[in-house]
Amino acid sequence: MKNRKPLSLHIPMPENRPGDEADFSRLVIPAAGEVDRPETSAHESDLREFPYTLIRVLDETHRAVGPWAPRIDAEQMREGLRAMMLSRSFDDRLFRAHRQGKTSFYMKSTGEEATTAAPSMVLERDDMAFTTYRALPWLMARKYPLIDLVNQIFSNAEDPLKGRQLPILYSAKEYGFYSLSGNVGSRIGHAVGWAMASAYTGDDKIAIGYVGEGTTAEGDFHEALTFAAVYHAPVILCVNNNQWAISSFSGIAGADETTFAAKALAYGIPGLRVDGNDFLAVWAVTEWAAERARANLGATLIEFYTYRAEGHSTSDDPTKYRPREEPTLWPLGDPVERLRSHLVAMGEWDDQRDEALRSELSEQVKTAVKKAEAIGTLGKSKPPLAEMFEGVFAEHDWRIAEQLKELEL
């Protein structure tokens, strides 16, 4: 007889479920300004403590402190605030449009706006972003036309993507925004490949790619890191750790074992862990990683530590799997409120200007939605059916011709 204890399988479980009190006391959050800022030329072997801390700039009094505080003027910060506020106003109105049956699907970026708004402003116009679906602020920061966004969401006759994508899966090459995919893991590999091509052809453009923390459990993520490391791809790889992948908490992807930034260590590339609700910290680490990539020093993996304040999508009810008040108790706060408070503390913002901007942005969104509704909402207007045959082959072959004939187009 074997004198051994029976094995048991470990199943990660979130600490708080619906009906429990939200509790984040387990989190270890270092003070703002506490983490050193290394030279971008530092060797990866000298950067191995960074995945285990948290880079922060804005302190409890809304001041920018420490070596990571970026050189950014008040006007740039106001532009960042505007992009995040516009994203939130747009999200609220289009979420309501879904509830009114005007579109089939929608996802909000609430709570994660800084993770794409700041990088959009830091990177060059001809660099390329390969994002996940909660990246509306990237486009807002680059002033993508609101009417095109709404037409795409309504899938109407003026949809710039001709009905070939689901709502909110935007594509805007001229704005450095690669086509989104519902299979979110696929795009991080594309980011690495695009960056490798830039280096191979002697270009000077870099790429940035995003996944959620849940996607780090997929093979696409690890294949992308392997190629990024081996070929020193000029790419910034970002993990938006918003604590929840649909209804699965981050522990299912390994958050209870180590940080997501620490996954960089196995590939020999730097890993940075950053307060994703701190616009200035996100700006600073993006600048650091971009400078490193442009110096031909290869990839950086960044974990943006943030929180998905709303449901995963219009198909989700987060109160079914987490305490109702949890979003309001997230200890790193709200990215919009934190940047706004910083500007107020600087004397560069006030309630009057804030209210004026809110009204202005609300009116812009309202106008764009009205114009799109005049063209048509879901099922009341759509691109020409012939569009489904375009972009399949370089030239129409007999199969396309037969199908067009069947439709009498």
C-alpha positions in Angstrom: 0.0 0.0 0.0 1.3 3.5 -0.9 1.4 5.8 2.1 0.6 9.0 0.1 -1.9 11.7 0.5 -4.4 12.0 -2.4 -3.8 14.9 -4.8 -6.3 17.7 -5.2 -6.7 20.1 -8.1 -6.4 23.8 -7.3 -9.2 25.9 -8.7 -8.6 29.7 -8.5 -11.5 31.5 -6.9 -12.1 35.3 -6.6 -12.1 36.6 -3.0 -15.4 38.4 -3.4 -18.6 37.2 -5.0 -22.1 38.9 -5.3 -23.4 39.5 -1.8 -20.0 39.8 -0.3 -18.4 43.1 0.7 -15.9 44.4 -1.9 -12.4 44.1 -0.3 -9.2 45.1 -2.0 -7.1 45.1 1.2 -4.9 42.3 -0.2 -3.5 44.6 -2.9 0.0 46.0 -2.3 0.1 49.4 -3.9 3.4 51.3 -3.6 3.3 55.1 -3.1 3.4 57.3 -6.2 7.0 58.3 -7.2 8.5 55.3 -5.3 9.8 53.4 -8.3 13.0 54.3 -10.0 13.1 55.1 -13.8 15.9 53.2 -15.5 17.7 54.3 -18.6 16.0 53.0 -21.8 19.3 51.5 -22.8 19.4 49.3 -19.6 19.9 45.6 -20.1 16.9 43.4 -19.4 18.9 41.6 -16.7 19.0 44.9 -14.7 15.3 45.4 -14.9 13.9 42.3 -13.3 12.4 43.9 -10.2 10.1 46.1 -12.2 7.4 43.4 -12.9 6.8 43.1 -9.2 6.1 46.7 -8.3 3.8 49.4 -9.7 4.9 52.5 -11.5 2.8 55.5 -10.3 3.0 59.3 -10.8 -0.1 60.9 -9.4 -0.1 60.9 -5.6 -3.0 61.3 -3.1 -2.9 65.1 -3.4 -3.1 64.9 -7.2 0.5 66.0 -7.7 2.9 64.4 -10.3 5.8 63.1 -8.3 8.9 60.9 -8.8 11.3 60.1 -11.6 8.5 58.8 -13.9 6.7 62.2 -14.0 6.7 63.0 -17.7 7.5 66.3 -19.4 4.0 67.1 -20.6 2.4 70.5 -20.6 -1.1 71.4 -19.4 -2.5 71.7 -22.9 -1.5 68.1 -23.7 -3.1 67.0 -20.5 -6.3 68.9 -21.3 -6.3 67.1 -24.7 -6.0 63.8 -22.9 -8.8 64.7 -20.6 -11.0 65.7 -23.5 -10.3 62.3 -25.3 -11.3 60.3 -22.2 -14.3 62.4 -21.5 -15.5 62.2 -25.1 -15.0 58.4 -25.0 -17.2 58.2 -21.8 -19.9 60.4 -23.3 -19.9 58.4 -26.5 -20.0 55.1 -24.6 -23.0 56.2 -22.5 -25.1 57.3 -25.5 -24.3 54.3 -27.7 -24.9 51.9 -24.8 -28.4 53.5 -24.6 -28.8 53.1 -28.4 -28.2 49.4 -28.0 -30.9 49.2 -25.4 -33.2 51.0 -27.8 -32.6 48.3 -30.5 -30.5 50.6 -32.8 -27.5 48.3 -32.8 -26.8 44.7 -32.0 -23.8 45.0 -29.7 -21.7 47.5 -27.7 -18.8 47.5 -25.3 -17.8 50.4 -23.0 -14.2 51.5 -22.2 -15.2 52.9 -18.7 -12.3 52.8 -16.3 -9.7 51.9 -18.9 -9.6 55.1 -20.9 -6.0 56.1 -20.0 -4.5 52.9 -21.3 -5.1 53.9 -24.9 -5.7 57.6 -24.8 -2.1 58.4 -23.5 -0.3 56.0 -25.9 -2.3 57.4 -28.8 -0.9 60.8 -28.0 2.6 59.6 -27.3 3.2 57.5 -30.5 3.7 58.9 -34.0 0.9 59.2 -36.5 2.4 56.5 -38.8 3.1 54.0 -36.0 0.4 51.3 -35.7 -1.8 50.1 -32.9 -3.2 46.6 -32.7 -5.7 46.8 -29.9 -8.5 44.9 -28.3 -12.0 46.2 -28.4 -11.9 48.6 -25.4 -9.7 51.1 -27.3 -12.2 53.8 -28.3 -10.0 56.5 -26.6 -7.2 55.8 -29.1 -9.4 57.1 -31.9 -10.9 59.9 -29.8 -7.4 61.2 -29.0 -6.7 61.3 -32.8 -10.0 63.0 -33.6 -11.5 60.2 -35.7 -14.9 61.4 -37.0 -17.7 60.5 -34.6 -20.2 60.1 -37.5 -18.0 57.3 -38.9 -17.9 55.5 -35.6 -21.7 55.7 -35.2 -22.3 54.5 -38.8 -20.1 51.5 -38.2 -21.9 50.7 -35.0 -25.3 51.0 -36.7 -24.0 48.9 -39.7 -25.9 51.3 -42.0 -25.4 52.3 -45.6 -22.6 54.7 -44.7 -20.7 52.2 -42.5 -17.0 52.9 -43.5 -16.3 49.2 -43.2 -19.2 48.2 -45.5 -20.8 45.9 -43.0 -17.7 43.6 -42.9 -17.1 44.0 -39.2 -19.2 43.6 -36.0 -20.2 46.9 -34.3 -17.3 48.5 -32.4 -14.7 46.4 -34.2 -13.3 49.5 -35.8 -10.6 49.9 -38.5 -8.8 53.2 -39.3 -5.4 52.8 -40.9 -5.0 56.5 -41.4 -5.3 56.9 -37.6 -2.7 54.2 -36.8 -5.5 51.8 -35.8 -5.4 48.3 -37.2 -8.6 46.4 -37.7 -10.0 44.9 -34.5 -10.9 41.2 -34.2 -13.3 39.4 -31.9 -10.5 36.8 -31.5 -8.5 39.3 -29.5 -5.4 37.2 -29.1 -4.7 37.2 -32.8 -3.8 40.9 -33.0 -0.8 40.9 -30.7 1.0 38.5 -33.1 0.1 40.8 -35.9 1.6 43.7 -34.0 4.9 41.8 -33.7 4.9 40.8 -37.3 4.2 44.4 -38.4 7.0 45.7 -36.3 9.4 43.0 -37.6 8.5 44.0 -41.2 9.3 47.7 -40.3 12.7 46.6 -39.0 13.3 44.2 -41.9 12.7 47.0 -44.5 14.8 49.6 -42.6 11.8 51.7 -41.7 11.5 53.8 -38.5 7.9 53.0 -37.5 7.0 51.0 -34.4 3.9 49.0 -33.3 1.9 48.7 -30.1 -0.2 45.7 -29.4 -2.8 45.0 -26.6 -4.4 42.0 -25.0 -6.5 41.6 -21.9 -5.1 39.6 -19.0 -7.4 36.6 -19.9 -5.8 36.3 -23.3 -2.3 35.8 -21.8 -3.5 32.2 -21.2 -3.8 31.7 -25.0 -1.0 30.5 -27.3 -1.2 33.6 -29.5 0.3 35.6 -26.6 3.3 33.4 -26.0 4.0 33.0 -29.7 4.0 36.8 -30.1 6.4 37.2 -27.2 8.8 34.5 -28.6 9.0 36.3 -32.0 9.3 39.7 -30.3 12.2 38.5 -28.2 14.1 36.5 -30.7 13.9 39.1 -33.5 14.2 42.2 -31.2 11.0 43.5 -32.8 10.4 47.3 -32.3 7.0 46.7 -30.5 5.3 47.6 -27.3 3.2 44.7 -26.0 0.5 45.7 -23.5 -1.6 43.6 -21.1 -4.7 45.4 -19.9 -5.2 43.7 -16.6 -8.7 44.9 -15.8 -9.3 42.1 -13.3 -12.1 40.4 -15.3 -12.0 38.5 -18.7 -15.7 38.4 -19.4 -16.9 36.7 -16.2 -13.6 35.0 -15.4 -11.5 36.7 -12.8 -7.8 37.3 -13.5 -6.7 34.4 -11.3 -7.9 32.0 -14.0 -5.1 33.4 -16.2 -2.5 33.2 -13.4 -2.8 36.5 -11.5 -2.7 34.7 -8.2 0.7 33.1 -9.1 2.6 36.1 -10.3 2.1 39.4 -12.2 1.4 39.5 -15.9 4.4 41.8 -16.4 6.6 39.0 -15.0 5.8 36.9 -18.0 8.3 39.1 -19.9 11.2 37.5 -17.8 11.0 34.1 -19.5 11.5 35.8 -22.9 14.3 38.1 -21.9 12.5 41.4 -22.5 11.8 44.1 -20.0 8.5 44.0 -18.1 6.9 47.1 -16.5 3.9 47.1 -14.3 2.0 50.4 -14.3 -1.0 52.0 -12.6 -3.3 52.0 -15.6 -5.7 54.6 -14.1 -2.9 57.1 -13.9 -2.8 59.0 -17.3 0.7 60.4 -16.6 2.2 57.0 -15.6 0.8 55.4 -18.7 2.2 58.3 -20.8 5.6 57.9 -19.2 6.0 54.2 -19.6 4.8 54.4 -23.2 7.5 57.0 -23.9 10.1 54.8 -22.3 9.1 51.7 -24.3 8.8 53.7 -27.5 12.3 55.3 -27.1 13.7 51.8 -26.4 12.0 50.4 -29.6 13.2 53.3 -31.7 16.7 52.8 -30.5 16.5 49.2 -31.9 16.7 47.7 -28.5 13.6 45.5 -29.0 10.3 44.9 -27.3 8.9 45.8 -23.9 5.9 44.2 -22.1 3.7 46.5 -20.1 1.0 45.4 -17.7 -1.6 48.2 -17.2 -3.1 47.5 -13.8 -6.7 48.8 -14.1 -10.3 47.8 -13.6 -13.2 47.2 -15.9 -15.8 49.4 -14.2 -18.7 48.3 -16.5 -19.9 45.0 -17.8 -17.9 43.1 -20.4 -20.4 44.1 -23.1 -24.1 44.7 -23.5 -24.5 40.9 -23.2 -23.1 40.9 -19.7 -24.3 41.6 -16.1 -21.3 41.9 -13.8 -23.5 41.9 -10.7 -23.8 38.1 -11.3 -20.2 37.5 -10.6 -18.8 40.4 -8.4 -20.0 42.7 -5.7 -22.2 45.5 -7.0 -20.1 48.2 -5.3 -16.7 46.8 -6.3 -16.1 49.3 -9.2 -16.5 52.3 -7.0 -14.1 50.9 -4.4 -11.2 50.1 -6.8 -8.3 51.7 -4.9 -6.6 53.2 -7.9 -9.7 55.3 -8.6 -11.0 56.6 -11.9 -8.6 57.7 -14.7 -10.8 60.7 -15.8 -11.3 62.0 -12.3 -7.6 61.6 -11.4 -6.4 63.6 -14.4 -9.1 66.2 -13.9 -8.1 66.6 -10.2 -4.4 66.9 -11.2 -5.2 69.8 -13.6 -7.4 71.5 -11.0 -4.5 71.2 -8.5 -2.2 72.8 -11.1 -4.7 75.7 -11.5 -5.2 74.6 -15.1 -8.9 73.4 -14.8 -12.0 74.3 -12.9 -15.7 73.4 -12.5 -16.8 76.0 -15.0 -14.5 74.7 -17.8 -15.3 71.1 -16.9 -19.1 71.7 -17.2 -18.6 73.6 -20.5 -16.6 70.7 -22.0 -19.1 68.1 -20.8 -21.9 70.0 -22.6 -19.8 70.5 -25.7 -18.9 66.8 -26.0 -22.4 65.6 -25.2 -23.7 67.8 -28.0 -21.1 66.5 -30.4 -22.1 62.9 -29.7 -25.8 63.8 -29.9 -25.3 65.4 -33.3 -23.3 62.5 -34.7 -25.9 60.0 -33.5 -28.8 62.0 -35.0 -27.0 62.2 -38.4 -26.4 58.4 -38.3 -30.0 57.7 -37.3 -31.1 59.7 -40.4 -29.1 57.3 -42.5 -30.5 54.3 -40.7 -30.0 52.1 -37.6 -29.7 48.3 -37.4 -31.9 46.6 -39.9 -33.3 49.8 -41.4 -30.3 50.6 -43.5 -27.3 48.5 -44.7 -24.5 48.6 -47.2 -25.2 47.3 -50.7 -25.2 43.5 -50.7 -22.6 43.5 -53.5 -20.1 44.7 -51.0 -19.9 41.2 -49.4 -18.1 40.0 -52.6 -15.5 42.8 -52.6 -12.1 42.2 -51.0 -12.3 38.4 -51.4 -10.2 38.0 -54.5 -8.0 40.5 -56.3 -10.3 39.9 -59.3 -13.8 38.4 -59.4 -13.6 34.8 -60.5 -16.4 32.5 -61.7 -17.5 31.7 -58.2 -18.1 35.4 -57.4 -19.8 35.9 -60.8 -22.2 32.9 -60.1 -23.1 34.2 -56.6 -23.7 37.7 -57.9 -25.9 36.3 -60.6 -27.9 34.3 -58.0 -28.6 37.5 -56.1 -29.4 39.3 -59.3 -27.0 42.1 -58.4 
